[in-house]
Amino acid sequence: MREKDFYTTKELTKILGISKQSVLKRIGRGNIKAVKTGRDYIVFKKDIDLNKLKADIQ
């Protein structure tokens, strides 16, 4: 099975160690580029630098 090329907001909460509300706030502010899918968002891996985001949160 092929690895997917995006994260869900739920996956980002686990990876970043923050609440879903915090992820959604960052999406709303434009800190995280995301695409709305139904009631949720997905974040393409190519559009996010996890290391930089983790550093910003600390």
Order of alpha helices (4+ residues) and beta strands (2+ residues): beta-alpha-alpha-beta-beta-alpha
